[in-house]
Every structure is written in C-alpha cells, then in structure tokens.
C-alpha cells in the first residue's frame, strides 16, 4: 500500500456512459484520489443529440459514486462541434490550486477548454496526460486536406503531453509513426464495465425478447448497433444481409438517424422487410437484452476510432463482425477465432461472412466462448493499471519520484 495516493484530475467535455463506471472503480482504488471536472453535463441532462436527431438522456447513473465538479461554461454559444463551444476558464484555477500529481484531459484538442487546461498544467509544472483514440489520419468528414495538416501538427501537439495515453494498439502504431517517443506512450484499453454487462446478459430471457420482436427462437439474428448515419454504413449491412440470403434469418437495427427512412425503403425493395426490425434509439439499460437475443453484431463503419459496442457484444455472447476501419478490431478480434474483419465497403465480403456463419450455429457458439475468454484481459482492471503506470512515468519524465519509488 503506498504511503499516499496519486491525486489525479480528469477534465472531461461531458459525462459519458462508458467512463462513469470506470471513474467509480478508480475512486475505490487505494492508489488513486480522483476528481472529475465536467465542462458540460450533456448526456446526464436531457438534450438533443444532433447525430441521433432526437432528445437523449442516458438511463444509467453517470454522476454517482465518484467526486466530480461542473466548471461553468462561459461560451456565448455552448455546445459540441465548435472551438468556443467549451470555454471553461475556471479550469485554470482548478489545475493551479488542486495540488494534483497529474491532469488527464478527455475533451479533445478542438475546444478552448483543452488549451486552458494545457496552459495551466504547463505553467504550474503539473504532468498532463492526453491522447487520441484515432488509428489513422483520415478524418471523419473525409476531407483530404486535413491529412497533411495532421501529419504536420499532430507530432507537435502530442509532444506537449507529458505522456500520451491511447486506447488501442492501432493508436499506438499511429503515435509511433508520428515520431512520439516510446517512453511517452501508454496503452490504456478502451473498456466498458465488464461485470455489469456480464450480469445483465445473464438475466436476459432470450426467448421472450425474440417473441416481442416477432422472431422465432431458433432463427439466426444479425444486429447493427449504430447511429443511422452515412459513415456507419448501415446500408452495407442491409445489402449484405439480403445478399447472404440465409433462410429464416432476421436483421435488427438499434439506433436513429437520417438514413432510417432510406433503410426502410431498401428493405421493402429488396423483399426482406418482414425480416428487418428497427428498434429506434435504444438506451443503455436495454442493450444487454438486444445483444443477448442476437447472434452476430455487424459494425460496418468507414470511421470508427474504437467501437465499444464490440466490447459490449462480446460480453453478451454476440459475435462481432467489423470493418477494417474499426479500432476495436486491432485488439479484440482474432479473425476466425472470435469474430471477423472485412474490408470496409466490401458488401460481397460481408455477405460471404454472414452466409457462412449464420448457417453454422455451432460455430457461433465456439466463437462466443472465445469472446468471453478474450474479455477477461480487456477490462477496467487493465485500464486502471495503465493509468497508474502512466502517472508513474509522467512523474519520472519530469524528474519527480513516483509514489512507492525507492529513490530518496
């Protein structure tokens, strides 16, 4: 047991349903004394999600079980997607007077509040940790001019971090390609609350869920859990499902977005509408039953920094099939052993995978068992260990002794 705990400040843009359980576990770790500073409470409070296109409020506790504070946002036009949308000058005082061993920033560098936090940490010589979940330079909007800009700017940006923390080996490879020194890189796995998902999945009555959907108990089910946005490529999933043409199979979409009507029309024109089900926006507490009642999760995205729906599916016994643009594929999927990876946009390749797997349920059972085994070592435990190691390393790099060091 260390003589004292690391005091760590997390600066976050808003509460996230995946991060809150992790903060709760960190708050119980004897090595850590954490505080979370939120620049907004989007998600914990009802609000319109521009990508879902509807009002969203997550139905799991986001602000319980750990110490947090909301920093007033002084922006004239508060909200995501704008540099000045998060303007929280109170972060300077919080960093300056908190006596923190390290500051971890989860806002992203595209907000003014990131730069306020960075400036305060540098001025007061507080180690600062930040990174990216990207595993490539191509942006979500596909604008090619951004690639050379990132290639020039990102090495300079990430060298401002005392330690760069990233969630996957794909992100580690990207940072190495940009020349970030090895001793400044730490992989902190992108995780969900494994115990919560396992428990909830074990409580699901698969037969009853399927009865509500109107799906026979033994029918193979493909599941797509994503916003119905172009870059998620839900039309690829629909077309591949139709092309696979596995008798009695069903396709379930959970999510909302501008492509819903187009998907519904395509399902009719392809003659598969009776076997395609649209659940709409599905809140967090409802997802375990949907994964558990499905056989395959398909994530066809052309841009997916990680994709924690893969973690969720694997914990619920739903085998993942992802495009090669999905970051989770680097670490969680061994193709043919616990899931599949296909070239993004290749509908024929996806259809071939669906056809082969849905016709062999015994193969799916073996893959699902391998998924559970893989997730035993990709959990909050590994994330917290990585965080402690990152803080240790940040202190060493600044010439300070980490807690537990034998140095004088």
Number of C-alpha atoms within 10 A of each C-alpha: 8 11 7 12 16 19 17 23 23 19 26 22 22 19 22 17 19 15 16 21 24 19 24 17 16 23 17 13 13 12 19 19 19 24 21 22 21 23 26 24 18 20 19 19 14 12 13 14 15 11 12 18 14 13 13 18 16 18 13 14 13 22 19 12 15 19 14 17 13 17 18 15 20 15 15 10 12 15 16 17 10 12 16 19 21 26 25 23 18 17 23 19 11 16 23 16 9 12 13 19 21 25 25 24 24 17 22 15 16 15 19 20 28 23 16 17 26 25 14 18 22 14 12 13 13 21 24 25 28 22 24 19 19 22 24 18 16 16 14 11 9 13 9 11 10 14 15 12 11 17 13 12 12 17 16 14 12 21 14 15 22 26 28 27 27 24 24 25 20 23 24 23 13 18 26 14 12 17 13 20 12 12 13 19 22 23 21 23 24 22 21 23 20 20 12 14 19 17 13 17 23 15 11 17 12 17 15 14 17 19 11 8 17 13 21 14 14 11 17 23 24 27 26 24 25 23 23 27 18 13 15 19 20 24 21 21 26 24 18 21 24 21 17 20 14 18 11 12 21 24 24 21 25 19 19 21 19 14 15 19 11 12 21 16 12 16 20 13 10 12 11 18 16 11 17 21 18 16 13 17 20 16 14 13 12 11 20 23 20 24 28 24 27 25 25 27 26 27 28 30 24 19 24 22 21 23 19 17 20 27 26 25 29 32 31 29 27 31 31 29 25 27 23 21 23 24 27 25 24 17 15 20 22 16 15 11 15 24 26 22 24 20 15 20 17 13 21 16 16 27 22 15 20 25 18 13 19 22 14 11 15 10 15 21 16 13 24 24 17 19 27 19 14 19 16 12 12 19 19 23 17 16 20 20 14 17 21 18 16 24 26 21 22 26 21 15 15 12 9 13 16 18 19 12 11 7 8 4
